[in-house]
Amino acid sequence: MNLISSLKSCRQVLKDDREFQSIGFPKNWYTQFHYRGRWESRFLKTYKVDLIEAKILNQKVQFPLSFPYSGMAKGILLDQEYLVHNVLTKQPKRILDLGANIGLGALFFKCQFPEAEFICVEPDSRNLPLLEKTISLNDISAQVLPCAVGSKAGTLKLRFGDDPTCSALETSPIHDLQENIIVLVQTIPEILSLSNWHEIDLLKIDIEGAEDELLSTNNEWLNQVKNIILEIHPNTTPEKIASYIKPYGFTLTEFSQGREPVYLARKSG
């Protein structure tokens, strides 16, 4: 990294630090967190987990966080890419979180919809202890399913690397990931049956490219979904996703233009 790029990076870190301060983080916390994480990444490969105390939408929260999750934290907490309470006609009571990771998305929704129940689906075992801790610390009413989701039940390879936020099923072509592990795959109807849910008020999807296959194949379960918020990855397009869900009454629009584009699909009428 040359001097100019180092200065640009430093300015961005300081900007992010100010944004984290605005939501209740201590001054200089992110700067220290970032550069400690860079050092850990370079020399140790073992990351310290901080217990964060902050505010989300003026509500005090706690959650565990280490450096590899900082980009995701910026998208959810700073960009507020899941801020939907002012656009949904009814408060969701049942939220299905596909790709729950360490639970920051569920936590952000909980701060908007405190009475909601959650199902959190997460196949990467590295994330599960932090996900469980986030749920416990914030009294989130959630069931955690340690599996992947797909259009067919069974097992698939979950490809992964050093970054625990971008593991991807073998059916997804995105990311160059060299390691893999076999994981259980369950369908949406199976998940609903296990949890005794008959409908989903809000479906959150961030499954690293597997959204195309999930939404295009064996997708009659979309009749039971009211709203969808999702990331659309480069192996597909918003136009394709819109065509898969349109027969079930959904209209897809771009919702957030933060670090990652996020889309919202709602049923008309």
Helices and strands as residue ranges (DSSP letters): H 3-22, H 29-39, I 40-44, E 50-56, E 59-65, G 67-69, H 70-73, I 74-78, E 94-98, H 104-112, E 117-121, H 128-137, E 142-145, E 148-149, E 154-160, E 168-169, E 179-186, H 188-195, E 202-205, H 211-216, G 220-224, E 227-231, H 238-245, G 246-248, E 250-257, E 261-267
